Amino acid sequence: MENRLVVTASPHIVDNSSTRKLMGNVVLALLPCVIASALIFGARALLVIGVTTAACVGFEYLYTRLMKKPNPVGDLSAVITGIILALNLPVSIPLWIAIVGAFISIVIAKQLFGGIGFNFVNPALVGRIVLFTGFAPRMTTWTYPAKSQEVLTSIDAVASATPLQAVDANGTSLLSQYPLMDLFLGVHGGVLGETCALAILIGFVWLLVTRTISAAIPVTYLATVAVISALVGEPVLAQLLSGGLLFGAVFMATDYVTSPFTLKGKIVFGLGLGIITCGIRFWGNMAEGVSYAILFMNLLVPYINDLTRQKPLGAKKKGASKA
């Protein structure tokens, strides 16, 4: 019997991973945030998540049918986009605005660029930023748990503020006066998925255990924010536990398509995220900078990949003399 040498392109690592399996792990990792949002903000949180997820799946199905393209709904990527988008919205958001966000995320930011694997920015992130720009009053109308109302009263914070936005009459931040346990458990105003740090960390551990993501980007991102916060005299733990930092670091900055694929690149990516986030938080005119930091660094990913690409084995270094 004749032996044939089969030559194929790299990579040559074979395992049982698939897009659906990886996306399924992310869905499971998001479930603690979904449950926490319902416990903190009530049953309407589940309604917002359900409507947004169904809209994302529906828009992807309809678009691919209209364009006569293969139907990718079964890979669960649209489900993840829907859940992440919903967790970036306040519980009081009108459902029609959530559906608009789903259309922007799936059709504009994902499918028009070729579908999964071809989008250059995180689709859910684009949906959030567009909604925040176009419907700012609706996107910043917060619902507070009863415990949060007590905290707001005790520190004399403005009624429409999240912990990052709360200031006194002189414009001084009141973030350091929030109990850390309240920030950790999420009993304060904010979007559905960002308030409960405990739920986010449970999801993070699951993603690491299943090897769905690398810890390089989240750890570098959070460490950079911690160091800069300490240097400028900001409360480090309060900065890490407030706003969308943890949720963005774990579920949005680690998106396969829009983050670097080399370890060195991931570290550079995380450093950039931390620097931009702190720049906006501490010296910009907005209390939060996570979404814009991720968006900006997404645009730099092709250049980061190119500059940190590993040299092929046996390749001559630039400038090396020929034998």
Buried (B, 14 or more C-beta within 10 A) or exposed (E): EEEEEEEEEEEEEEEEEEBEBBBBBBBBBBBBBBBBBBBBBEEBBBBBBBBBBBBBBBBBBEBBEEEEEEEBBEBBBBBBBBBBBBBBBBBEBEBEBBBBBBBBBBBBBBBEBEBBEEBEBBBBBBBBBBBBEEBEEBBBBBBBBEBBBEBBEEBEBEEEBBBBBBBEEEEEBBBBBBBBEBBBBBBBBBBBBBBBBBBBBBBBEBBBEBEBBBEBBBBBBBBBBBEBBEEEEBBBBBBBBBBBBBBBBBBBBBBBBBBBBBEBBBBBBBBBBBBBBBBBBBEBEEBBBBBBBBBBBBEBBEEBBEEBEEEEEEEEEEEEEEE
